[in-house]
Amino acid sequence: MTAPDSPSPLAPKKFPVLPPIAGVRFAAGAAAVRYAGRNDVMLALFDQPARVAGVFTRSKCPSAPVDWCRAQLPRGEARALVANSGNANAFTGAAGLSAAAAVAEATAKAAGAAAHQVYLASTGVIGEPIEAGRIVGVLDALVAAAKPDGLMGAARAIMTTDTFPKVVTARAKIGDREATINGIAKGAGMIAPDMATMLAFVFTDAPIAAPALQALLAKSAARSFNAITVDSDTSTSDTLLLFSTGAPEIADAADPRLAAFRRALDKALLDLAQQVVRDGEGARKFIEVRVGGAATRRAAKRIAFAIANSPLVKTAVAGEDANWGRVVMAVGKAGEKAERDKLDIFFGDIRVAHAGQRDPDYDEAAASAYMRRGKIVIAVDVGVGTATAKVWTCDLTKDYVAINGDYRS
Amino acid sequence: MTAPDSPSPLAPKKFPVLPPIAGVRFAAGAAAVRYAGRNDVMLALFDQPARVAGVFTRSKCPSAPVDWCRAQLPRGEARALVANSGNANAFTGAAGLSAAAAVAEATAKAAGAAAHQVYLASTGVIGEPIEAGRIVGVLDALVAAAKPDGLMGAARAIMTTDTFPKVVTARAKIGDREATINGIAKGAGMIAPDMATMLAFVFTDAPIAAPALQALLAKSAARSFNAITVDSDTSTSDTLLLFSTGAPEIADAADPRLAAFRRALDKALLDLAQQVVRDGEGARKFIEVRVGGAATRRAAKRIAFAIANSPLVKTAVAGEDANWGRVVMAVGKAGEKAERDKLDIFFGDIRVAHAGQRDPDYDEAAASAYMRRGKIVIAVDVGVGTATAKVWTCDLTKDYVAINGDYRS
């Protein structure tokens, strides 16, 4: 692994303070799963069973922790979450499942809970057997050390090639009470829907029952973690979990009392997802792709991802080249309906192509100046219908190749 | 455009001599379409109308020459082919179609043919208006200069970021006569099915009627030009044309007299397609991906392409890292049926993973030594059925980013 020397130039300038949420405490520790001299395990500990919702990778080769979480999720209650970096415990066969179960059982024992109340996530190298004992060995200490303001430390413990910890906090009124949302994420490469996280854990004290929590999470993920890509590669381990320590009072995701909470949750998840893109391996530019005029929302999203995943579009942005011909190429390759002779393309506010050809008024100098910015908006109208989509990605630089050409050594 | 300084390390050590084919002559000239001081237009001139077959990009935004060829193809006869490099005449609206028609009409006049007997192809920058006059201005000279042994010069004239001309020749018996096949291709980036050429022109004197020629070409393309990828990006301009100067005696592609010819054509097209991959932008390694044990041939090909297009797999090969965990990831993301716990993965003859986990006997030193080779074979058995597929790609290096980060400047 080529360790990043400094934070991404797209990193947030400062981190928010994460206010404590009643009923959940956090700890981080060093288990030397793979990395020495740093924290690589985190624990979230719930004083009472919390409601839990989850969205996972669509990979046909999911990791053992993903299998574990999927199996527990129908019960919808959590007492602990244990996540480690350095080893994904993926493609590790029966031994991997045993390791996951061993960590869950040891956590349950340390926390006075049942194993099915323990959620797991792992990120790192695929295919290497994981030594469960290393994680089990630190659990008692983590339980003892867990504290309400430990979430930032937990965010740091799950970093791999990340150059900064990803955290978010939000508040929303539910009736006359105020709910808090705190979230953390990690991810920098092998980022593509669906899911695109790699890992994201979100905590709230909102009084919502598990099925409603699941419905809210699935909907919100579609426009955040499932609308980002770094490199089109989908992890075996992508895991997004939402925990609520509040009483399960509201049972319907569409309850009007949740209007402000839904907006806050959407905004928080989008913020976290965009932080993952901003920390894309080697990224120097943050790219928003907007597609309009599509036949369906699904078509719009597929066209947007064809643009966002195109190595030629991404290298052009890296080269600060307003090469909209490659955007045309990407629209064409998406396989969705598009009217070539009605296509409009914008870089920011600059319309570079109109009605299927170069905009006669297009000022290349202005476009070149725009391309030097840190955030680039590419907007396309495909001239067919009215459906729209937005996705986010980053540029493709030599540093991406350098980081990934020597990951395991 | 960043001009390549030297041929790809994967280039053939020497070029074959292309024997003349009766009835077709070639010329190349300098029209300064975009590049100065080099040939950028080629002509193939048929003494009598030749039979023609074609396979084109599936892009929804095809170039004007692709539109032109598709419109003429149902007539199935050709007197001339004109191809230029430097400008793709794609996304150029009505002006682009007029430019294509102008070149076809001028060619027809110079050659004493009808415009519908003229085939066109263009490769280069997308979205820039093309000046038809530049090409028209050299047509008389090209017609006058056309000679039977001019095909290698034509191959050089259509190069863009290519570091070497791609040529192939083959012979096959049809009855008691011997047929010759000569082919040329260009392509180095924006290479993905379907098609994946960008441009390939194949000439033969085999006595085959146009519909049979089309059937042979479509079948052969599926396992050659539509089984390669450099960067997953599909050109607007991909064009594969097969011309026959022989009398149209054989009307059925399945005619037993064509058995040897079919094999020779398949081999020649595969050779040309693999040369395109060997010249992939920035390529240092040639990669063959073999998938077996899939539910259907289509599933096998999709899984193979998921591996071949994965930036993480390609950067691992660039880094000479036998990172088979990323192969697992790519199998998982393909979305096709795969039995995670039956998966076998080989690098060359080295089985690195067996039955869903690391092969206990796998020797990392041997795998590392294997990865230093110029050709890498990645083989996967997905444990579901019996269908297989093979595709070819190259590694992803910093040079790919360098070449494409500054193409237009």
Interface residues (C-beta under 8 A of the other chain):
Chain A: T57 R58 S59 K60 C61 P62 A88 A90 F91 T92 G93 A95 G96 V125 I126 G127 E128 P129 G189 M190 A192 D231 S232 D233 T234 S235 T236 N309 S310 P311 L312 T315 A316 A318 G319 D321 N323 W324 G325 R326 V328 M329 A330 V331 G332 K333 A334 G335 E336 K337 A338 R340 D341 L343 A353 A355 G356 Q357 R358 L396 T397 K398 Y400 V401 A402 N404 G405 D406 Y407 R408 S409
Chain B: T57 R58 S59 K60 C61 P62 A88 A90 F91 T92 G93 A95 G96 V125 I126 G127 E128 P129 G189 M190 A192 D231 S232 D233 T234 S235 T236 N309 S310 P311 L312 T315 A316 A318 G319 D321 N323 W324 G325 R326 V328 M329 A330 V331 G332 K333 A334 G335 E336 K337 A338 R340 D341 L343 A353 A355 G356 Q357 R358 L396 T397 K398 Y400 V401 A402 N404 G405 D406 Y407 R408 S409
